[in-house]
Each structure stands twice: as C-alpha cells, then as structure tokens.
Amino acid sequence: MSDSFSSFFGLPVDIEYILANPPPELDYVLPDLPAGIVGKLIGPGGMGKTMLELEIAILSATGLLQRDHLFGPKSCDALTTAPQKVVLLAAEEPLVVLWQRVHHIVHSLKQREVLPEGMSWLEFRDLLRANLLMFPLAGAKRVNLLTDDLQPSETALALGRLCEGVRLLIADPLRQLHLADENQSSPMSALMSVFKQIAHDTGAAVLVAHHTSRAASLQGYGGSADAGRGSTALKDDSRWEINLNLPIIASASCSVAGVADTNAQ
C-alpha cells in the first residue's frame, strides 16, 4: 500500500488476524461506556448533573462503583472493582461548592455502609486523595479547547497530557469549555473531536456534561437523544448518552447523596 495513504489513515486492519483470534472483552468504565469512548450527560441546569458526576468520580476513584445501586452489577456486571484515576473539570463550580458536595456524598456513603469488608474509611480517604484530580474553575481564566481555525488549543493539548494514565475524564459543562457557536456543526464536531482524540490517545472514557435545549424542557422530550441544545453534531459525535430529567432525578435522588435540595447550579 502506498505510504501516502498510510500517512493519513494508518495501516488497514489485518482481517486474517482478527478472524483467527477472539475479540478482546470490552473494558467498561461506566455501564455501557467503554474506555476510550466519549459519552454525554444531558440535563437542564439545576437538575443535579454536577452532583451525579461527583458521585461517579468518588466511587470510581475508590473502586466502589459496583457497590452503588445506580451503577452496580444489575446495570453492568463488567465494571472493575479496582480504584481508577479520575479527572473532573468543574467549570461552573467554585471550590466551596464542591467542598460541601464532597462532604455530602461521603456522609451519604457512610450512612449506606458501602465499603467492602476489610476497607477502612482511612483507606477510602487515601484512595480518594490519590486518584481524584478535581479542578473547580469558576471565576478562573476561561477554558477554550478550540483555536479560531477549529484546531485543538494549547489548553486542549495540556488536558490530553493531564489525562495520561487516567481512567475517566469528566468535563462539566461543555458551554464553559469553548467560545464557538453551539448551533454550528463544524465547530461542535471539531470540539467533540478534541474529546475523542483525548480518549483515543489516553484510553480514558470521557463524560461531557451538556445542557438540554429549551424546547426539550418545554415540550417534554428531555429524555431523548435529541434533548441536548445546539448542533446535532454534539449528539452524532458521541457514542453514549445519559439524560437527567424530573422522573429520573426523583427515583435517583437517594443515591445522589440524598441532598437534591442542595443541587443549585
């Protein structure tokens, strides 16, 4: 094959090899979200997206994801029980808010006695400190992952380096991570490509939080794949989506730290 093609597309798949060998098991980071894949968390403002992300981050960092009834064996028995490194970019939250919410979540976990036999709360704290990198960015310099010509910015490249060896990147919310027009497909596809490149290069799963459109909230389709605001490229360029709406929050509030009344964003 011509080198001119391989320089653009790499080498083609060896069909003989993949037919002669069984495929590897998919490596799930969250239920149905494999490593190296980009997914989205969609919901209106104030519905608890950040609280849910924090719980996911804390449970993942301490190896307890399967012990929570939202994410346990009934939803995906292939989830690892090993502690995982997690990066959380909280672009709308100041430190004091995240501080309070982490305390609420850990208090809820203690009430529900989720630790496995043999793990102490001191060990839980040590795992959390070692594996969770949490960045409250409210009021800091605006993060912009795209250049004017729709290439990954220096900030995006730095984020990719930060995620080396990380299992899960959570970015919340999408609107605070770029300066482009969300209704235009070209910049939104380019933005999603930034996250896909990070997922590809690091092997991390990427969970991007995004707001529902006003129409989805008013017309009652907040649970559909089309609920997110802006260009359809945001939907089409991700492979996994979870939607938060009123019925879901009502049924899940006991797990999301049991403090739904504190979820103002």
C-alpha positions as CSV (number, residue, x, y, z in Angstrom):
1,M,0.0,0.0,0.0
2,S,1.2,3.5,-0.8
3,D,2.8,5.4,2.0
4,S,0.8,8.4,1.0
5,F,-2.4,6.6,2.3
6,S,-0.9,5.2,5.5
7,S,0.4,8.6,6.5
8,F,-3.2,9.8,6.6
9,F,-5.1,6.7,7.7
10,G,-2.5,4.4,9.3
11,L,-2.3,0.7,8.3
12,P,-5.5,-1.2,7.5
13,V,-6.8,-3.8,9.9
14,D,-5.3,-7.3,9.4
15,I,-8.5,-9.2,8.6
16,E,-6.8,-12.6,8.8
17,Y,-5.6,-11.9,12.3
18,I,-9.0,-10.7,13.7
19,L,-10.8,-13.7,12.1
20,A,-8.2,-16.1,13.6
21,N,-8.5,-14.6,17.1
22,P,-11.4,-14.0,19.5
23,P,-12.1,-10.3,20.1
24,P,-11.0,-8.8,23.4
25,E,-13.6,-8.1,26.1
26,L,-14.9,-4.6,26.2
27,D,-13.5,-2.6,29.1
28,Y,-16.3,-0.7,30.7
29,V,-15.7,2.4,32.8
30,L,-19.4,3.1,33.3
31,P,-22.4,0.9,32.4
32,D,-22.1,0.5,28.6
33,L,-19.4,3.2,28.3
34,P,-16.1,1.6,27.4
35,A,-12.7,3.0,27.9
36,G,-11.6,5.2,25.0
37,I,-15.1,6.4,24.2
38,V,-16.8,9.8,24.5
39,G,-20.2,10.0,26.2
40,K,-22.5,12.8,27.3
41,L,-24.6,13.6,30.4
42,I,-27.5,15.8,29.4
43,G,-29.9,17.7,31.6
44,P,-31.3,21.1,32.4
45,G,-29.4,23.5,34.7
46,G,-30.0,22.8,38.4
47,M,-31.0,19.2,37.9
48,G,-28.0,17.6,39.7
49,K,-25.6,16.9,36.9
50,T,-22.6,18.0,38.9
51,M,-23.7,16.1,42.0
52,L,-24.0,12.9,39.9
53,E,-20.6,13.5,38.3
54,L,-19.1,13.9,41.8
55,E,-20.6,10.7,43.0
56,I,-19.4,8.9,39.9
57,A,-15.9,10.4,40.4
58,I,-15.7,9.5,44.0
59,L,-17.0,5.9,43.5
60,S,-14.6,5.3,40.6
61,A,-11.6,6.7,42.4
62,T,-12.2,4.5,45.4
63,G,-13.2,1.3,43.5
64,L,-16.8,1.4,44.8
65,L,-18.7,1.9,41.6
66,Q,-20.2,-1.6,41.7
67,R,-21.4,-1.1,45.3
68,D,-23.7,1.8,44.4
69,H,-27.2,0.7,43.3
70,L,-27.2,3.1,40.3
71,F,-24.1,1.6,38.8
72,G,-23.7,-1.9,40.3
73,P,-23.9,-5.4,38.9
74,K,-27.6,-5.1,38.0
75,S,-26.6,-2.4,35.4
76,C,-23.3,-3.7,34.3
77,D,-21.5,-6.7,35.9
78,A,-18.3,-6.0,33.9
79,L,-17.4,-2.9,35.8
80,T,-14.0,-3.1,37.5
81,T,-13.7,-3.0,41.3
82,A,-10.2,-1.5,41.2
83,P,-9.7,2.1,42.1
84,Q,-9.4,4.3,39.0
85,K,-7.8,7.7,38.3
86,V,-10.4,10.4,37.5
87,V,-10.1,14.0,36.3
88,L,-13.0,16.3,37.0
89,L,-13.2,19.7,35.3
90,A,-15.9,21.7,37.1
91,A,-16.1,24.8,35.0
92,E,-19.1,26.3,36.8
93,E,-18.3,25.5,40.4
94,P,-16.2,27.3,42.9
95,L,-14.2,25.3,45.4
96,V,-16.5,26.0,48.3
97,V,-19.5,24.4,46.5
98,L,-17.5,21.3,45.5
99,W,-16.2,21.1,49.1
100,Q,-19.7,21.0,50.5
101,R,-20.9,18.5,48.0
102,V,-18.0,16.1,48.5
103,H,-18.8,16.1,52.2
104,H,-22.5,15.4,51.5
105,I,-21.6,12.5,49.2
106,V,-19.1,10.9,51.6
107,H,-21.6,11.3,54.5
108,S,-24.3,9.5,52.4
109,L,-21.8,6.7,51.6
110,K,-21.1,6.3,55.3
111,Q,-24.8,6.1,56.0
112,R,-25.3,3.4,53.4
113,E,-22.2,1.4,54.6
114,V,-20.9,0.9,51.1
115,L,-17.3,0.0,52.0
116,P,-16.4,-3.6,51.3
117,E,-15.3,-5.8,54.1
118,G,-11.7,-5.0,55.1
119,M,-11.6,-1.4,53.8
120,S,-11.5,1.3,56.4
121,W,-12.6,4.9,55.9
122,L,-9.0,6.0,56.3
123,E,-8.1,3.8,53.3
124,F,-11.1,5.2,51.4
125,R,-9.8,8.7,52.0
126,D,-6.3,7.8,50.9
127,L,-7.6,6.3,47.6
128,L,-9.7,9.4,47.0
129,R,-6.8,11.7,47.6
130,A,-4.5,9.6,45.3
131,N,-7.0,9.1,42.4
132,L,-9.3,12.1,42.1
133,L,-7.9,15.2,40.4
134,M,-10.7,17.8,40.8
135,F,-10.4,21.3,39.3
136,P,-13.0,24.0,40.3
137,L,-12.7,26.5,37.5
138,A,-15.5,29.0,38.3
139,G,-14.0,32.5,38.2
140,A,-10.7,31.3,36.7
141,K,-9.5,32.1,33.2
142,R,-12.0,30.8,30.6
143,V,-11.0,27.4,29.3
144,N,-11.1,27.2,25.5
145,L,-10.3,23.9,23.8
146,L,-10.6,25.2,20.2
147,T,-8.5,27.7,18.3
148,D,-10.1,30.1,15.8
149,D,-9.4,27.7,13.0
150,L,-11.0,24.8,14.9
151,Q,-7.9,23.0,15.9
152,P,-7.1,21.7,19.5
153,S,-5.8,24.7,21.5
154,E,-2.8,24.6,23.8
155,T,-5.2,24.1,26.6
156,A,-6.7,21.0,24.9
157,L,-3.2,19.6,24.4
158,A,-2.4,20.2,28.1
159,L,-5.7,18.5,29.1
160,G,-4.6,15.5,27.0
161,R,-1.3,15.3,28.8
162,L,-3.1,15.6,32.2
163,C,-5.3,12.6,31.2
164,E,-2.4,10.2,30.6
165,G,-3.0,7.2,32.8
166,V,-6.5,8.4,33.7
167,R,-9.4,6.1,33.5
168,L,-12.2,8.8,33.3
169,L,-12.3,12.4,32.3
170,I,-15.5,14.4,33.4
171,A,-15.9,17.8,31.8
172,D,-18.7,20.0,33.0
173,P,-20.3,21.8,31.3
174,L,-19.5,21.9,27.6
175,R,-20.5,25.5,27.2
176,Q,-17.8,26.7,29.5
177,L,-15.0,24.9,27.6
178,H,-15.2,26.7,24.2
179,L,-16.1,30.1,22.7
180,A,-17.7,28.8,19.5
181,D,-21.3,28.9,18.3
182,E,-23.0,25.7,19.6
183,N,-25.6,25.8,16.8
184,Q,-22.9,25.4,14.1
185,S,-22.0,21.8,13.2
186,S,-18.3,22.5,12.2
187,P,-17.1,23.9,15.5
188,M,-19.1,21.4,17.5
189,S,-17.8,18.5,15.5
190,A,-14.3,19.8,16.0
191,L,-14.9,20.2,19.7
192,M,-16.1,16.7,20.1
193,S,-13.1,15.6,18.1
194,V,-10.9,17.1,20.8
195,F,-12.5,14.8,23.4
196,K,-12.3,11.8,21.0
197,Q,-8.6,12.5,20.5
198,I,-8.0,12.6,24.2
199,A,-10.0,9.3,24.6
200,H,-8.1,7.7,21.8
201,D,-4.6,8.8,23.0
202,T,-5.1,8.1,26.7
203,G,-7.6,5.2,26.7
204,A,-9.7,7.2,29.1
205,A,-13.5,7.3,28.9
206,V,-14.7,10.9,28.6
207,L,-18.0,12.1,30.0
208,V,-19.1,15.6,28.9
209,A,-21.9,17.4,30.6
210,H,-24.2,19.4,28.4
211,H,-27.5,21.3,28.9
212,T,-30.8,20.4,27.4
213,S,-32.4,22.7,24.9
214,R,-35.3,25.0,26.0
215,A,-37.5,23.1,23.5
216,A,-36.7,19.8,25.1
217,S,-37.6,21.1,28.5
218,L,-40.8,22.8,27.4
219,Q,-42.0,20.0,25.1
220,G,-41.2,17.1,27.3
221,Y,-38.5,15.2,25.4
222,G,-35.7,15.8,27.8
223,G,-35.1,12.0,27.9
224,S,-34.4,11.6,24.2
225,A,-31.1,11.6,22.3
226,D,-32.1,14.9,20.8
227,A,-32.5,16.7,24.1
228,G,-29.2,18.5,24.1
229,R,-29.1,22.0,22.9
230,G,-27.1,23.1,19.8
231,S,-26.0,21.3,16.7
232,T,-26.8,17.7,16.1
233,A,-23.1,17.1,15.8
234,L,-22.9,17.0,19.6
235,K,-25.3,14.1,19.5
236,D,-23.9,12.3,16.5
237,D,-20.2,12.6,17.5
238,S,-20.7,10.8,20.9
239,R,-21.4,7.1,21.3
240,W,-23.2,7.1,24.7
241,E,-25.6,9.4,26.5
242,I,-27.4,9.6,29.8
243,N,-30.2,12.1,30.3
244,L,-31.4,13.6,33.6
245,N,-35.0,14.7,33.8
246,L,-37.5,15.0,36.6
247,P,-38.6,11.4,36.8
248,I,-35.0,10.2,36.8
249,I,-34.0,12.6,39.5
250,A,-36.9,11.7,41.6
251,S,-36.0,8.0,41.5
252,A,-32.3,8.5,41.9
253,S,-32.1,11.3,44.5
254,C,-31.5,8.8,47.3
255,S,-28.3,7.7,45.6
256,V,-27.1,11.2,44.6
257,A,-26.1,11.9,48.1
258,G,-29.8,12.3,49.2
259,V,-29.4,16.1,49.1
260,A,-31.3,17.1,45.9
261,D,-32.3,20.3,47.6
262,T,-28.6,21.5,47.6
263,N,-28.1,20.9,43.8
264,A,-28.4,24.5,42.7
265,Q,-26.0,25.3,39.8
